[in-house]
């Protein structure tokens, strides 16, 4: 059973690029679906599944953008907050909360039905990575996409060392080899391949944000400059390799 997870603060800061990728994926899904319904003249909404979506940090903004969103989470309290936030945002009719374990996802949501499936910060919290990922991937319809956000173990080593905890940094470094199933970016790529998904893009998230003292960001224009710095370094090595987290977008052919 997965633990309850801490989620993003919203479509700003280091995650700005993630939201841009998700918006493009939703627009693509709606355009493809529209080809099949144009004759009927009906509106088309992308269908989104947010695995471990908590209180709706991603779900509510996606619903406001026009998606029909299902959130699966183990926490009844988080789902209650989700419902309240959806009402306050005027999208209660486009957000559905389902209490359940992501590792038993196939028991609570239909498979191969969703245009976009989110697994943001949830893979680190599951007990059994491979079956959990398989269940999440199975929810992606042919032609749909999977968005995965995971911590970067390389960044964990650097942060320990920069904080002066050299023993912990050494332990983290050795753990990179001793734990091949850690849900880092390389493991996600391998899991995607095993599930029949093709990786489209890989972005570093938070390359510089955790390295810059907060006081420096009080200068005029500093936040905007930092956002541009993050965006332009997100796919540029070696900077992307040391990002705090990594965002992977994959698709299911067909």
Secondary structure, DSSP 4 states (H G I P E B T S, - for coil): -PPP------SSGGGHHHHHHHHHHHHHHHHHHHHHHGGGT-----EEEEET-TTTTTHHHHHHTT-EEEEEES-HHHHHHHHHHHHHTT-GGGEEEEE--GGGGGGTS-SS-EEEEEEES-GGG-S-HHHHHHHHHHTEEEEEEEEEEEE-HHHHHHHHHHTT-HHHHHHHHHHHHH-TTS-SHHHHHHHHHHTTEEEEEEEEE-SSTTTS-GGGGGSTTHHHHHHHHHHHHTTSTTTGGG-SEEEEEEEE--
